[in-house]
Amino acid sequence: MKTTVAFMFGCRSVEHEVSIISAVQAMRSADREKYDIIPIYVTKNGEMYTSNKMLEIEPFRDMKALIADSEPVTMIKSGNDVVLHFLNQKLFKKKDDIVINVVFPVVHGTNCEDGTLQGYLDFLGLPYVGCDVLSSAVGMDKAVFKYVMQAAGLPVLPCICFYAREYAQDRDATIGRAEKEIGYPMIVKPVNLGSSVGISKAADRTALADAIDLAVSFSDKVLIEHAVTSIREINCSVVGDPDSCEASVCEEPFMNDEILSYEDKYLGGNKKSGGSKGMASLARKIPADISEEKSAEIRELAKKVFKALGGSGVVRIDFILDTDSDAVYVNEINTIPGSLSFYLWEATGLPYRELIDRLISLAFRRSRNRENLTFTIDTNILSGVSFGSKGAKGSKM
């Protein structure tokens, strides 16, 4: 009997379109002999739709037509199961609910990768692939992630963090603090966005003000850290759970500027390949051209980051290598990386299809572990509760 896997993607995020690419890649790679695949596309307004056409990327080029030809759905609890329920039921043409066994979120960015979707799935009691609510939320907030890494004794660059309102009330004070505590050049980031959206570098006060203005247009919380001038970015993926995990080979992505941009990551393949392939479009060196000792250091550090976060599923951790000092710093974590970092795992010897199998197995393992925990207790506390006749008389129920 096949396992029914619902792939959820889209959602209200600046990485909405990237999520679609990653999801279609994953659905096309899943073993159809093992799984019944159900695509659940979440619009930017939060509506859910499904259609077999969503298993391919071409229909998404005409989103309006695709939605018109798709079924609006929702997920509801039905006894011990969670089912996909079709909303537009016709009297003589009703569609049966579909029992979902596991959800595979392939979402990127705010309002979905940040624990929002994971909390919804936990509320329903559905097994799901990837990090849980807490690790997803921490991983998305760049400032909180840094604090967790510092508490775990892992190397990160010093930073300051502030809110948009604080900056609006006294711009000069905020800029002065950054100049005093961080110093030029600086990297300015919205704390809760991925794909390098809203990130820029500042070498002077004018550029810093412009960079902060850009960041606060995407997030109400901003992080500033010192920019390493002699930098190489090295990335490594980790798969597993808090009990056991392994690291992939390292990669070095190539950037057109001092910051790896959204265009570098997702639009780099357009001219030659005719279309983006998500993170697989990015120009990169795999394995990274670093020594075996440095590679081993970064891979071990990646596993420590994963465990400190309490990660699960597959993540990608981005590191900064200061070529002047040879020091390695943890930059950030992607708890649902673009293209699920399948290219790193294929280079490590794990085919994409087997990676998907492992991720689904990890989801069921966590679900089984949670079933052994106690979340409710039997009590007769309500049997002795009474508000008296006045309370009953005033009730409007």
N, C-alpha and C positions, 0 to 999 in steps of 0.2 A: 504494500500500500504506500502510495506516494505521500510525502510531506507537503502540505500547502504552505507556501511561503509568500507573504505579501511584501513586496518591495515598495516602500514609501519614499517619495522624492518630491522635489519642488519646494513648496512652502514660501513664507514671506521672508525673503532674504535677498541681499544683494548678490548672492551666489546661486540664485534660483536656476538659471540656465545651466550653470556648471553642474548642479545636482542632477539635472536631466541627463546630461551626457554621461556622468558617472553611473547613474542607475541603469541606463540602457546597456552600457558596457557590461555591468554585473549581470543583468538578466540574460543577456545573450551568452554569457559564459557559464551560467548555472547548468547543472546536469539535469536535463529534462526527463531522464530515466528515473531520477530520484525525487524530483520536485515538480509540483504543480505551481507554476509561477503566476501570481496575480499582481499586476501593476496598480498602484494607487498613487495617482498624481494629485498633489495638493496645490491648488492655485495660490496666487499671492493674496487672495482674500480668505484663504483657509477652507475653501470648498474641496471636497474629495470626488475624484472621478476615476473610472476604470474603463479600459478598453483594450482588447488584444492588439490594437494598432499601436499602443504605447510600448510594445516590445521592440519597436524599431524607431530609429531617430528621425527618419524622413517626415512622418506625419506632424512632428512638433514644429516644423517650419511654417505651418499654417495653423497656429494655435486655435484661432477662432473656429475653424472648420473641425478640428480635432475634438474640441470640447462639445460642439454641437452634435457630434457623432458618438459621444461617450455617455456612460451611465453615471449619474450622480449617486454616490454611495456614502455610507457611514459605518462605523464599527460599533456594535452593541453587545452587551453581555447577555447571554442566553443560557441560563443554568450554569454549568461548569465550563461552557465554551464561550468564545468570543467569535461573533460571526460578522461577515461583510453583508450589510443589508442594502438592498437596492431601493432607492427612494421613490423613483417614478414608477410605481406599480400600477399596472392597468388591470381592469376587472377580469378580463379573459386572457391576459398574458402576463401572469405574475412570475417573477424570477425567484427561485429558491435562494435563501440565504446560504452563504458559503462559510463553513467553519475554517477559521484561520489557525494554523498550528504555531507559526512563528512569524514575527515581523522583521524585515531586514531594512532598517533605515539607511538610505543613501542620501543624506541631506547635509548641506554645508552652511555654516554661518548662524547668525542670530535668529532667534525664534524657532529653532529646530535642532541644531547640533548642540545647543547650549543647555540641554537638559529639559527643555520645554516639551518636546515630543516624547522623550524618555519617561517623563513624569506621567504623561497621558497614558502611555502603554503600561506602566506600573499600576496605574489606577484601574485599568481594565483587567490586569492580571495576565497580560500576554507576554510570553517569552520574546525577547528581541535581541538582535545582534548589536554588539558594541558596548561602549562605556555606559555606566548607569547615570542616574540623575546628578549625583554629586561630582563625580569625575568629569562628566560632560560640562557642567557649569564652571568648575575650576579651570578646566582646559580652555574654555572659551574666553574667560576673563584674563587678559595678559598680566594684569597687575597681581591678582590673587594667585595666579599660577606661579609668578616669580616669588611671592611670599612663601608659598608651599615649598618651592625648590630650595629657598634659603633655609627654611626650617629643617629640611632634610639634609642640609649640608652640601648641596649640589651647586656648581658654579654658575652664577648668572651675573649679568652686568648690573651695576647700581642704577636706580631709576627714581623718578618722582612721579606721583600720580595726583590728579586733581579733577574736579568736576567743572562742567561747562559754566554753571552759574557762578562758581568761584572766580573763574577767569573773566567772565563778563563784568563782575563787580569791581575787579581791580586787575586789569590786564598787565600793568607795569609790575605789580607785585609778583604775579605768577611768572612773568618772563624773567624778572630779577632773581627769583628763587631758582629757576632752571639754570641761569647763567652761573650762579654761585655754587649750586650743588652738583651740577652735571658738567657744564662747560661745553663750548663748541669744539667740533661739530656735534650735532644732536640728531637723533632719530625721534620723530613724533608719530605716535600711533593711537588710533581709536582702540580702546581696550578690548572690544568684543566683536571685531570683524576679522575675517580671514581673507585669503587670497591677495594680501598686500593692499587691499582697498583702503584709501584714506591715509596711507603711510607716506611720509616724505622726510627729506633730510634738510637740516638747516645749518648754515655756516655763519650766520650773523643774525642780528636782532630782527631785521626786516623779514628775512626768510623764516625765522622762528614764528613770528606773528602770523604769517601766511600759512605756515604748516599747522599751527594750532587751529586757525579758523577752518581749515579744511577738515581736520580731525573731528572738531565739535559738530560739523555738519552731518557726521555719520554716527556719532556716539556722544552721550552726555558725560563720558568719563574718558580722560586722556592720559596716556603714559608717555614720558620722555626719558630716554636713556642716552648715554654717550655713544657716539658712532665710532666704531672701530675703523680706522682708516686703511689698514692693511688687512683686508678681510677676504676670507673664502667661506662660502656657505656650504656646509656638509649636512646632508640629510640621511636619516636612518629610520626604517620602519620596525615596529615591534608587533608581534602577534602573540596572544595568549590571554591569561587572566592573572589576578594577584598571586595565585599559587605557583604558576609556571609560565614562563614566556621565553621567546627567543627573538633575536635581532637579525635583520636582513643585512645584506651587503650595504655599504655606504654609497651615496651618489653625490656628485657635485653639479648642481644646476648652473647654467650659464645665463648671465643677465646682461641686458643692453645698457644698464646704468648702474649706479652704486647700490640701488635697491632692486631686488627681484620683484618686478611689477606684475600686476594682473595680466597685462598683455604678454609679458614673458611666459607666464605660466599657462595661459589658456588660448592665446591667439597666435602663438609662434608657428603653428603648423599650417596656418591658413593658406599661405602663398604656394607652398609646395604640395601639400596634401589635399587642398581643396576644402578643408574644413577642420575645425578643432576636434581633437581627440581627448579633451580634458587635460589632466596633468601629463598624459602620455605624449602631448604635443611639445612639451618643454624640451629645449636643447639641454642635454646633460651628459655627464660622463659616468658610466656605470661599469665596473666599480670606480669610485673616486680615485684620482691619482694622488694617493697619499700612502705613507709607509704602512706596512702590516701592523706595526706597533701602534700607530695613530688610529688606524681602523679598529683595532681591537679595543683601544681606549674608548673610542666613541661608541662602539656597539655595547660595551659594558655599561657606559654611562647612560645610554638609551634605555637599557633594561631597568636601571635604578630610577630613572625618571618615571617610567611606566608603573613601577611598583609603588613609588612615592605618591603617585596620583591615584592609585587603586584602579588602574586601567583594565579594560577588557576589550576583546575583539582585535581589530587592527588599528594602529595609529601611525602617524609619521611625526618624528621629532626633528626639528630644524636646529642645527648647531651653528655657532659662529666660531671660526678658526682664525685667531689673530696670528698672522704669519710673522709679525715682528717678535712676538714672545712665545709663539707655538702653543699658546693657551687656548683651551676649548671652553666655550660658554654655551649653556642651554639657552636657546632663543625662544622657541615656543613649541607647542604641541598641537597637532591636528587630530582630534579624536575620531573624526570620520574624514580621512584624507581624500583629496581629489583622486578619482580613479581607483580608490581604495589601495593605492600604492602597489597595484598588482605587478607593475613593471619591475619594482625592487624585489618582489618575491619570486618572480620568474627568473630573474638574474641570480637569485639565491638557490634556485632549484625546485621551487614550489609553484607548479602551474596554477593559473588563475582559478580553474575549476576546483582544484583541491583546496585552494585558499578559501573559497566560498564554503566548501564542505566543512572546513575547520571552524569557520566563523559561526555557522549554524549550530555545530556541535557545542561550541562554547556557550551559545545562547541557551540551549537546553540544559547544559550543565549548571549554569547559574540559576535557572528556573527551578531545577531539582533541589539545589541547595537552599533556595528561599522557601521551598515547601516544607523544609525541616525546621523552619523558624516559627516562633509563636507571635502572631500579630494581634490576636484577640483573646480575651478571657471571658469565661462564663461568669456572670454575676447577677444577683437578684437586687441590685441597688435601686432599681426603679420601683420595686414592689412596695417600698416604704415611703415613696415620694408623694406628697399631696400639697396643693396650693390652697386648699380650702374652697368654700362655696363662692367667695368673692372672685377668686381666680377663675373658677369654672364659668361664673356668670359673665365675666368680662371677656371670655374667649371668643374670638371671631372665627374659629375653625368650624 
